């Protein structure tokens, strides 16, 4: 993981994203899940790191399905495994500062941020970033 970014740089950038950009980050998150299949509820748990708005959550799922990123069937979500994954050395950066984990709400002195093409998602603690990406 990279420590080159200054403390708190771009830490609020995600909060400034508009609706379309949040949809893009959500779709990219689903595209980078490192699991073949998971319950829809687990996918929604991950999407809640992008938004807690039910309409936007549905839009993220619908957009991902239309693009062929996921398939939904009987309460499960299957991911399309096309070699997309998050490189922890390149796409996950650590920044020291005073943060709150987007997934669990814990206080953090080091935040882990995932960089996608359309935006950055975080901060997360070390175990939550792995859970969000499907590595745990």
Secondary structure, 3 states (H helix, E strand, C coil): CECCCCCCCCCCCHHHCCHHHHHHHHHHHHHCCCCCEEEHHHHHHHHCCCCCCHHHHHHHHHHHHHCCCEEEECCEEEECCCCCCCCCCCCEEEEEEEEECCCCCCEEEEEEEEEECCEEEEEECHHHHHHHCCCC
